Every structure is written in C-alpha cells, then in structure tokens.
Amino acid sequence: MTASNAKTAGLALVTALRAGLILVLMAAGCAGIDEDKAAYSRGVYATALRENRPLAEQGDANAQYNLGVMYARGRGVPRDDAKAVEWYRKAVEQGHARAQIRLGFMYSKGHGVAQDYATAVQWYRKAAEQGHAQAQHNLGVMYMKGRGVPRDDATAVQWYRKAAEQGHATAQHNLGFMYVEGRGVPRDDAAAVQWYRKAAERGYTDAQHNLGAMYSDGRGVPQDHAKSVEWYRKAAEQGHAKAQINLGIGHAKGQGVPQDDAKAVEWFRKAAGQGHARAQINLGVIYEKGSGLPMDLVEAVRWYRKAAEQGHAEAQLYLGDIYAAGQGVPRDYVESLNWIHKAAEQGNADAQAALGNIYLKGMGAPQNYAAAVKWHRLAAGQGNAESQLVLGRLYHDGETVRQDNAESVKWYRKAAEQGNFEAQFILGDMYLKGDGVPQVYVQAHKWLNLASGLGKGDHRK
C-alpha cells in the first residue's frame, strides 16, 4: 500500500477490541463515620485528621483506614506513602476489607513499600473473600496479567464475575472483554454485549465506547450505526478520546448521523487535544486533502509531527513522505529518510517498502542494493504487494541480486495472489513464454485474464 493509499485508509475505526484493553486497578473509596464524610466533602481535612487520629490510636479500624487514606493522598497532612502503609497495616490486622484493598494496591504499585505482586494478591484475596467487589475485580486483573500468580484467564473470569454481579462497572466491562476475546470463557459476542451494556448504563466510558463498536460491527447485536453513534457520543461527551475519534469518523462518513465534515473535525480536534495520535493523524489527513477544512499543508505537517513524535509509525511515514515531496516544508531528503527509517524500524510495512525503494534508487541515501533487498524482504514478508513485486523483478533480472527464477516466481505469485495486476500480467507473460517457468498456457491464460480485468496497459518490462 502506498503512503497515499494508507492515508485514505487512515480514518480507521479505533476500538478497544482492536487496540487492546486498558485494565484499571482502582483504588478503594474513602468512607468513614458520617462526620468524616462531611468534613471530607467540605475539604476540611484538618477536622478529619483531628477527629480520626485519636480514634486510630485507640485501635478504631475505620479511623486507621481513614488516616491511611489521608497520608496516601496528602489530605490534611503531607503525603507520606510509608505512613499510609503503616496505618493500613494496623487496620488490616483487624480484618478491615477496604484497608486490605488499599494495602494490596500499595504493594502492587510499590508505594511506601517495595513492589511485591504476590503480597498484593494476598491482601486482595483477603478482601475478595469477604465479598468486596473492588478486591474481586483487582484479583481478576492480577490473574489476567499473571502478576503475583500464574496467569489464569479462567480464574480471572471467576473473580470478574463475582464483582460484576455486584454491579462493579469496571469488572462488568472486563468480563465483556473476556467474552469478546474468548479468554477464560468461550467467545460469545452476545454475552460481551450484555456485560458492556451493564457497565455502559452505569456511565463507564470504556464500556460505552466498546458497546458502540459492537453496534458498528454488528457483533452480538444487529449492526446499527445510529445506536453505535449514540453510545460513542455518551463516552465522547465524557472526554473518551477513542469515542471522540469514532464519532468523528461517523460524521465524516455519514454513518448513523448526517455527513458533516465540520463535526468530524470538531471531534477529531477534541481527541487530538488530549494527545491521541490517531486523531492527530486524522487531522493531518484532513488538512492535507482539504476535506472539511481548507487545504493547509503547514497544518497537516504540524499534526503529523505531533503524532510522529509520540512514536506513531504511520505518522512518521506520512511525515517522511511530505519531506520527500516538499509539501508544507522545504524538500529535505535527509529528514524524509530519518522519519521513514523510524517507521520502518517499528515494523511498518509501507515504510519498509518505501525505505527499500530509497536505497534501490539512491534517492535521499546512497544507493545500497543489500539494504534495498533487506527492507523489501521485510515488507514483503508482511504481505506488502509492492515489495513482493519489486523482489520478483530483482530476482528475475539478476542485476542487484543473484538471478533466481524460483525466487522471482515466488514473489510475483505472492503479489499476484493479492490482486496486484502488474504481477499478474508479468506472471502470465512468463508462463506464456516459458520465461523462468515451464511454458503452461493454462496458467498464462489464468493470470493474463485476471490482469486484464483489473488493470490497463502493457506492464511488461
């Protein structure tokens, strides 16, 4: 795929189903006696401290827990994780479930104590076995990630389910994810939707976003772009960047909402302002192509650079492409090579193909056939049809590598099977003439017919 084609495809749906799951070890809430709640809500932490300390020193577990929270968060006292751990430990010795969770959290993060996942699991388990939903959720995370215990998706699901059935939104969301991925349970999109919906209705933004994605893809529910937009909007209005991107895509494509480039730009800009690289790329594409905004190559470069500097390979490729063309920036082959090389080293197949061409043609770098073959092989191995076509030519001609008809046919065939009409034509011509392959008219007819149906002109070299 060329960089230009990749940009057209760049406004791709960004979903947690594809991009992965963000699991959050949520800290337990701070709850105590009624007077303390009122003091906390007013921000009068000195009052809370004055009232809790004597109770804590007398052995009151709730007060000990509250004092731990105050030290952990720096409320009414300087933040001191070690003192927080000290007070949590006093409370857990009396079986205080929320203190057990907080102590587990401190061990998990290495706050006030050396990080120790096994000890974190120990304290989460104690609270989980008392039926505390947050601890059950956290224990599920530890089993899912294999932290402090061997990774065990089935056990993770068991703990997520216990918490989810108590209405814990994050656990409901994570249980939905496990059903989507078929981890610890048979894959079941309908069950995933059920759990995503429960969490979404509680206002959990990741679940709202994922439910929107399920409606968009028609997974577990009939495809319904209007419903998809409805859930994306709920999450987007709470600041969920991926939902903002997908809502922007809905407006750009007119899916579930009237087509509206200005609205698409508005939502992309919100996500880009949060530093989301995909939104920054989408804005770059819009400014480069003048879709929804006046064409502005300088702005396109600015947004591509923001994403590229975050290490986003696609943006690095686009920025390299722009420097090579001198669009929005002075033409600079050295800078172009720098950005394309960064993308190629991350495994971006289009960048690897572009880098192969740079070394093959000696444009922006000294001609280097070994490097050209190396990068084209890497791209071709990922299915890049352009690089497969180039390798077919190189091995057929034998000018830059040892001539090898078998290798040539192998790469032409791979490109041809992906629908590359030029490779189809060359392969058909080789079979017609017996050039490097046995003369087989059936094969020649097959590939030439395919080529004539997809492309125009004579592509023989």
N, C-alpha and C positions, 0 to 999 in steps of 0.2 A: 504494500500500500504506500503510495506516495505521501509526502507530508501534507500536500494539499487535500488529498482524499481523507487523510486521517483527521484533518481539521473539520471537514464536513461531518465526519462521524463523531467528532469530539463532543457534541452535545448529547452525550450518552447518559442513560439513566444511572444515577449513582444510588445504589441501595445497599443497605447493610447486609442484604442477602448475598451481595457480590463482593462488597468491600470488606466484609467481616463483621464481628460483633464486639462492641465495647462493653465489657463487664465492669460494673462499679461495685467496689467494696464500700458500701455506705456505712457511715458511722451512725451509731445509735443516737436517738434524740436525747435531749436533756430534759428530764421531767423530775420533779421533786414535790415537796409539800406545796400547798396552794400559795402560801406567802412567797415562796421562792419563784414560782412561775410568774406571779405578778411582778416581782422585783426584776426578773429577767426581761419580761416584756417591756418594762419601763426603762430598761437599761441601767437600773440602779444596782450595779454589781457589788458595790461596797456593802449594801444592805444584805445581799445574798451571802456574801463572804462572812459578814459579822454574825449572821444567823446560823450558817452551816458549820463554821469551824468548831464552835464548842460542842455541837451535836456530834460532829465527826470524831472529835477527840474522845467523846463519851462512848463511841462504838456504834453510832447510828449508821447503818449501811447506806441508806439513801443519801444522807449528808456526806458520807465519804465518797460516794459516787459523784455527787454534785460538785464537791470540791475538786475531784479529779478532772471533771469536765472544765471547770473554771481555769485550772492550771494548763490543761491541754489547749484551750482556746485563748488564753490570755485575757480572761474576763474578770476584772477586779483585782487581778494580780499579774505580775509579769509572766509571760508564757514560760512554762518550765515542764517539759515532757517527762523528765525524771520524777518530779514531784507528782505529776499526774499519775504516772505508773504506780508510785508509792501509795496513793490514795485508792486507786482502782484495786490494787492488790489487797488492801485492808477490807474493801467491800466484797471482793470475790471470796475471801475466806469465810464469809457468811452466806455464800451462795447467791449473791446478787447477780441476776442474769444480765442486766444491762452493763454492769461493770465487767462481767466476763466477756461480753462482746467487745467493749472498749479496750480491754486488756489484750484480747486477741488481735484487735486492729493495730494496737501499738507494736506488738510483736511482728505482725505482717508487714508493717511499714518501716520498722526499725526506728520508731520514735521513742526516745527515752530508755530504750533497751537495744541490745544487738538484735538485728533482724533474725527471726527464727520462725520459719513457716510451720515447723512441726509443733512448736509451742502455741502458735496462733491457732492451729487446728484444734489443739487440746482445749483451749478456752472457748472457741466457737462451739465445739461439740457439747461442752457442759451446758451452755446456754440453749443450744438447739434441742437438747434432750429435755429441757424444761418447757419446750414448746414455743420458744421465742422465734418469731418469723425472720427477723433480721439475721440472727445467728444461723438459722437453717439456710437462708439464702447465701450467706458468706461461706458456709461449709460447702454448699454446692459449687461455688466458684473455685474453692480450693481443690475439690475433686476434679472439676472440669479442666483446670490448668495444671494439675499434678504438683501442687505446692504443699509440701509438708506431708503429703500422702501420695501413693502411686496414682497416676491419672486413671480415672474410672468414671466414664460418662454415665453408666447406668446408676451408680451411686449418686452422682451429681444430680441426675434427673429426680431421684427419690427425694433428695433434700429440697430441690427447687419446688417439687410438687407440694411438699408439706407447707412450705412458705406461701406458695401461690394459692393454695386452698384457704389460707388465712387472709387472702386479699393483698399480699405483698406485690406491688406493681412490678418491681424490677425482676422478681422471681417469675412472675407471670410472663413477662417479656422474654426472659432467658429460657423458660420452658418452651415457649413458642419457637424460639430459635433452634432448640434441640430437635423439635419435630420437623422443622424445615430442613435441617441438615441430616436428620436420621442418626443422631448421636445419642446413644443410650436408649433409644426407642426406635421402632420402625418409622421411616419417613412418612409423615402424614400432614399434608398441607392444610387439610380442613381443621385438624386439631391445632395446628400452628395459628390459624386464623382465630380460632376460639380463644386461645390464650393471649394473642396480641390484642384482640378486641377488649378483653377484660382489663388489660393494663392501659390500653388507649383510653378507655372510658374513665379511667382514674386520672387521666391527664398526663400519662407518661409519654414523653415526646418520641423516644426511640420506637416505642410500640406504635404510636400514631403514624410515624414515618413508614415503618415496616408494613403496617396494615394497608397504607396507601400503595406500597409496592406490590402487595399481594393482589389488590384490586387491579392495578395497572397490568400485571402479568396474567391475571386470571388464574391464580394459583390458590386452590382451596375455596374459591368463590368464582362466580361468573365474572368475566372481565367487565369492568365498569369504570371508565375513565372519570366520570363525574364523581363517583364515590372515592376514587383514588385521589382526586383533587381535593375533595372535602377533608380527607384525613391529612394529606400533605399540608393543607392550609392551617389546620389546627396546630400541627407541630411547627410550621414555619412562623406562625404568629407568636410562638413562644421562643423564637430565636434558633430553632434547629436548622443548622446550615444545610445539611443534605436535603431536608424537606424544602428549604427555600430554593435550592437548585432544581429539584424535580418539579416544583410549582412553576418555576421559570420556564422549564422545558415544556410543561403543559401549555403555557401561554404562547411559547414560540411555535409549537406545533398545532395549536388549536385542539388539543386533546382534553376533553372534559370541561373546557372553558372556551369562549370565543378566542380566536387567534389575535394576539396583541403583543407586538414586539416591544412596545414601551413597558408593558407589565413584566415581560420576560426579563428585560434589562433591570428593572427595579428589584426583582427578587434575586437575580444574579449578583447585583451590586451589594445587597444585604449580606449574602453569604460570603462574597469576596472581601467585604469589610471585616469579616470575622477571621480572615486569613485562609479561607478554604481554597486550595489550589485549583480544584476543578472549576469553581465559579470564576476564578481569575482567568483561567484559560478560556472559558466560555465568553467572558467579556472581551478578551483579546481577539477571539474569532469574530465576534460581532463588530468590533471596531475595524478589524482588517477587511471584512467583507462589506461593511456598511449596511448591515441588516438590523433595522430597528433604531439605528443611530447613524449620523453622518459618518462616512468613512474617515478614519483618523489613524494613520499608521503609527504615529508617535504614541498615541494612547494604547494601541494594540501592543506595541513593544513594551510599554510600561507594565501592562497587566501580565504579559507573558513572562517578563523578567521577575515579577513578584512570585509567580508560581515556580519558575525555574530555580530561583534562589532558595526555595523550600526543598529542592531536590526532585521536583516532578519531571520525569523523563520526557513526557510528551511536550511539555512547555519548553524544555531545553532544546528539543529537536526543532520546534517551531521558531525559537529564537535564533538558532543556528541557521535555519532556512532564510530568515529575514535578513540576517547579516550577509549571507551569501548573495542575496538579491539586492541589497542596499535599499530596502524599503523601510522608511521611518527612521533609519540610521544610516550613516555612511557605510558603503560597502566595505567589509572587513573580513577577508577570508580566514585570517588567523583567529579572530573572535568566533567566527562561524564554526571552525574546526573545534575550538575549545568547547562550545556548547554541545555540538553533535557528539563529540567524544564522551562527554559526561553522560549523555543519554544512552549511548551505545554500551558504556560500561555497566549501566544498570540493567542491561538486557533488553532494551527497546529494539525490536527487530527492524523497524523502519529506520532508526538511527544507525543501526549496524549496516544496513544496506546502503544508506547514504554515505557512511564512512568508507565502506568498500569502494564506492564509486569515486570518492575524493582521492583515495590512494591509487586507484586504477588509472584515473585521468590526470593525476598530478595537479589538481585544482585546489589551492589552499594548503597543500602539503607536497613535499617531494614525492614523485611517483615511486610507488613501492608495491610491486606485484605480490610479494609474500603477504604483506599486510592486507592488501585488497582481497586476496583469496581467503585469508583468515576471517575477516569481518563478513564477507559474503557467505562463508560457510556457516558462521554463527546465525546469521539472519535466515539463511535457507533452512537450517535445522529447526527453526521455529515456524517454518511454513511460509516464509516470505517469498512470494512467487517471482518478484523482480530479481532477487538474488539467485533463485533457482535457475531462472532464465540466463543470467549472466554466467553462472558456473557451467551451464550446459554449453554456452558459446566458448568459454575459455578452454574447457577440456576438448571440445571439438576442434578448435583451431590449433591448440598446442603451442601458442606463441608465448604465453606467460607462465604456463604450467606444462608438465609433460602431457603430451597428447594421449587421451584415453577415451576411446569410443564408448566403453561401458559406462564410465562416469558421466560422460556427456549425455547419453540417452537417459540415464537415471535421473539427472536433474531436469532435463527437458520434460520428461514424463511427469515428474512431480509438479512442475509448473503447469503443464497441460491439464493435469487432472484437477487443478484448482480453477480451470476455466481461462487460463491465460492464452488468448487466441494466437499470439505470436509464437509461443512454444508449441501450440497445437499445429500451426502451419509448418514450422520447421521440422517437427517430428514426422508429420505426414509426408513432407518432402523427402526426408531421409529414408523412410520406408519405400517411397515411390522409386527412388534412385538407387536404393541399396547402399546408401552412404553411411558407413559405420554400423549398419544393421543389415540383417538379411532383407532382400527385396520381398516385401509382403504387401501385395496390393490391397488386401482386406484392411490391414492396419493403415495403409496410406489413405484409403477411402474414408475410413472412420475419422482420422484426425483432420484431414482436409475439410471434410464436411462440417465438423464441429467448428473449425476455424472460420469457415465462410459464413457460418451462422452468427458469429459473434464479432467479427472484425471486418475491416475493409482494407483493400490494397494488398500489395505483394510485400511480405515482410521477410523474404529471403535475403540473406546477407551474401 
